[in-house]
Amino acid sequence: MRIDYLYYLLMIDKNRSITGAARELYMTQTGLTSILNRVEEELGAQVFARSKSGVTPTEDGKEILSIAWDIWSQWTAMLELNRETSMMEPVNVLTSPSI
């Protein structure tokens, strides 16, 4: 699964709405629903029960989302570590005399 798809799942969970998550992600609701369907197919489980009032995690979905939040936390920690180490590297600056 792509890491951005994992993030989309988390935004749907946070908003408890595909439409709300799509709005926050600057996506169409149809596009996000399509991605969610592919993710659920890949996982072999329905993550959210859908209704007119929004979505709620299924029992499988609760476990999947718990793991997804952990993965996202680790992913952002890795990115932060990379930012910290890259800030410590010297920066070469090329200058030329002005005319």
C-alpha positions in Angstrom: 0.0 0.0 0.0 1.2 3.5 -0.8 2.0 5.7 2.2 -0.3 8.4 1.0 -3.2 5.9 0.9 -2.5 5.1 4.5 -2.7 8.8 5.3 -6.1 9.0 3.4 -7.4 6.2 5.7 -6.4 8.2 8.7 -8.0 11.4 7.4 -11.2 9.5 6.8 -11.0 8.2 10.3 -10.3 11.6 11.8 -13.2 13.3 9.9 -15.5 10.3 10.2 -16.5 11.3 6.7 -15.2 10.5 3.2 -16.6 13.9 2.0 -15.0 15.7 4.9 -11.6 14.0 4.4 -11.8 14.6 0.7 -12.4 18.3 1.3 -9.4 18.4 3.7 -7.2 16.6 1.2 -8.3 18.8 -1.7 -9.6 15.7 -3.5 -13.0 14.7 -4.9 -15.2 12.5 -2.8 -15.4 10.0 -5.8 -11.7 9.8 -6.1 -11.2 9.2 -2.4 -14.0 6.6 -2.3 -12.2 4.8 -5.2 -8.9 4.7 -3.3 -10.7 3.5 -0.2 -12.3 0.7 -2.1 -8.9 -0.4 -3.6 -7.3 -0.2 -0.1 -10.1 -2.3 1.4 -9.7 -4.8 -1.4 -5.9 -5.0 -0.9 -6.4 -5.5 2.8 -9.2 -8.0 2.3 -11.3 -6.3 4.9 -13.9 -3.5 5.1 -12.3 -0.6 7.1 -15.4 1.6 7.4 -19.1 1.0 7.5 -20.7 3.7 5.4 -24.0 5.6 6.1 -25.5 8.8 5.0 -24.3 10.4 8.2 -20.7 9.4 7.7 -18.4 6.4 8.3 -17.6 4.4 11.4 -14.8 1.9 11.6 -15.8 -1.8 11.5 -14.3 -4.2 14.0 -11.6 -5.1 11.5 -11.3 -1.4 10.7 -10.5 -0.5 14.3 -7.6 -2.9 14.3 -6.4 -1.7 10.9 -6.6 1.9 11.9 -4.8 1.3 15.2 -1.9 -0.2 13.2 -2.1 2.5 10.6 -1.8 5.3 13.2 1.3 3.5 14.6 2.8 3.2 11.1 2.1 6.9 10.4 3.7 7.9 13.7 6.8 5.9 12.9 6.9 7.2 9.3 6.8 10.9 10.5 9.4 10.1 13.1 11.7 8.8 10.4 11.1 11.9 8.3 11.9 14.1 11.3 15.1 12.2 11.9 16.1 12.8 8.3 15.4 16.5 8.7 17.5 16.7 11.8 20.5 14.9 10.3 20.3 16.8 7.0 20.5 20.1 8.9 23.8 19.0 10.3 25.5 18.5 6.9 27.6 21.3 5.5 26.2 23.3 2.7 28.4 24.2 -0.2 27.8 27.6 -1.7 29.1 28.6 -5.1 29.7 32.3 -5.6 31.0 34.2 -8.5 32.3 37.7 -8.8 29.8 40.3 -9.9 30.4 42.1 -13.1 
